[in-house]
Structure formats: structure tokens, C-alpha cells
């Protein structure tokens, strides 16, 4: 039996809300993706509200990529965030993965090699 089958049905009810946090008066929903912006890695999130460009007072960088408006959140801010919903630890785990990944990626020069 896979570990996913061992989870209660309630565990999966939160799927549309996993990754959700509040930053000031805006709801952000993170995914397990980091983005390099001007040499630094950030956590990637979707956000509700007006479409923005540039950066804000928190150091969040807003960009449109294709038809999506995304927010790139710096590590120091990610380290302070708390999940918006009680989703049985899924968002907390995601934030922890993001923090570890960003720290690792920013600590060394990542070189992409072709196979």
C-alpha cells in the first residue's frame, strides 16, 4: 500500500488551498518551484488581487510569465510565513522544502549542463 493510500480523505480535501499564506493583506499560494531572478533564487507563488509588476516593500518581485502573473518571494520573508489553513502540515512542509532549496541554490553557483 502506498503512503498516499494510508492518508485520510480529509488530508486530500485541502489540495486547492495547500501553499496558502497571508502577506500583509494579500493571499499568496506557493508551489514547489523556485525561480532565479537577477542571480538570486526566490520561492514562486500565485497571488490574488491586482496584477503587479516590479517589486514591493517586502522584496517580493512580481512578473508576468506567459499569461500568468507570479510573485517571487525572498528567503528572508519565506522564513517568517505561517500557513493560512490547517491542512495537516502540508503547507508547513512545503515552506520548509522551499527554505532548504533556496538556501542551497543561493549558496553555490548552479551550473546547468546539457545531457
C-alpha positions in Angstrom: 0.0 0.0 0.0 1.5 3.4 -0.9 1.8 6.1 1.7 -0.9 8.1 -0.2 -3.4 5.4 0.3 -2.8 5.5 4.0 -3.8 9.1 4.4 -7.3 10.0 5.5 -9.7 11.5 2.9 -9.5 14.8 4.9 -5.8 15.0 4.0 -6.7 15.5 0.4 -9.6 17.9 0.9 -7.1 20.7 1.3 -5.4 20.3 -2.1 -6.8 23.6 -3.6 -5.5 25.5 -0.5 -2.1 23.9 0.1 0.6 26.5 0.0 -1.6 29.4 1.0 -0.2 32.2 3.3 -1.1 35.8 4.1 1.5 38.5 3.4 0.1 41.8 4.5 -3.4 42.0 3.0 -2.7 39.6 0.1 -3.1 35.8 -0.1 -0.3 34.0 -1.8 -0.3 30.4 -2.8 3.2 28.8 -3.1 4.1 25.9 -5.3 7.3 23.7 -5.0 9.1 25.9 -7.6 12.0 28.3 -7.2 12.9 31.0 -9.7 16.2 32.7 -10.3 15.7 36.5 -10.6 18.8 38.6 -11.2 21.1 36.0 -9.7 19.1 35.1 -6.6 16.6 32.3 -6.1 13.1 33.1 -4.8 10.0 31.0 -3.9 7.3 31.1 -6.6 3.7 31.9 -5.7 0.5 32.8 -7.3 -1.4 35.7 -5.7 -4.9 37.1 -5.5 -5.6 40.7 -6.4 -4.4 43.3 -8.8 -1.8 42.3 -11.3 1.6 43.9 -10.4 5.0 44.4 -12.0 8.3 45.2 -10.3 8.9 44.7 -6.6 7.3 45.8 -3.3 8.4 46.9 0.2 8.8 43.2 1.3 11.2 42.5 -1.6 8.7 40.4 -3.5 9.3 40.5 -7.2 6.2 40.5 -9.5 6.5 39.3 -13.1 4.2 38.2 -15.8 5.4 34.9 -17.4 3.3 33.9 -20.4 -0.3 34.5 -19.2 0.5 34.0 -15.5 1.2 36.8 -13.0 3.6 35.4 -10.5 5.2 36.6 -7.3 8.8 35.6 -6.3 9.2 35.8 -2.6 12.7 36.2 -1.0 14.0 33.7 1.5 14.0 36.1 4.5 10.3 36.5 4.1 9.6 32.8 3.4 11.3 32.1 6.7 8.6 34.1 8.6 5.5 32.8 7.0 2.8 30.6 8.6 0.2 28.5 6.8 -3.2 30.2 6.3 -5.1 27.0 6.8 -4.9 23.9 8.9 -4.0 21.5 6.2 -2.4 18.8 8.3 1.1 20.2 7.8 1.2 20.2 4.0 1.9 23.9 3.7 4.4 23.9 6.6 6.2 21.1 4.8 6.2 23.0 1.5 7.6 26.1 3.1 10.3 24.0 4.7 11.2 22.5 1.4 11.3 25.9 -0.2 13.6 27.3 2.5 16.1 24.5 2.2 16.1 24.6 -1.6 16.6 28.4 -1.8 19.3 28.3 0.8 21.1 25.6 -1.1 20.7 27.1 -4.5 21.8 30.6 -3.3 24.8 29.2 -1.5 26.5 28.0 -4.7 26.8 28.7 -8.3 24.3 26.4 -10.1 25.5 25.3 -13.5 23.1 23.7 -15.9 24.7 21.0 -18.0 23.3 19.5 -21.2 22.9 15.7 -21.2 
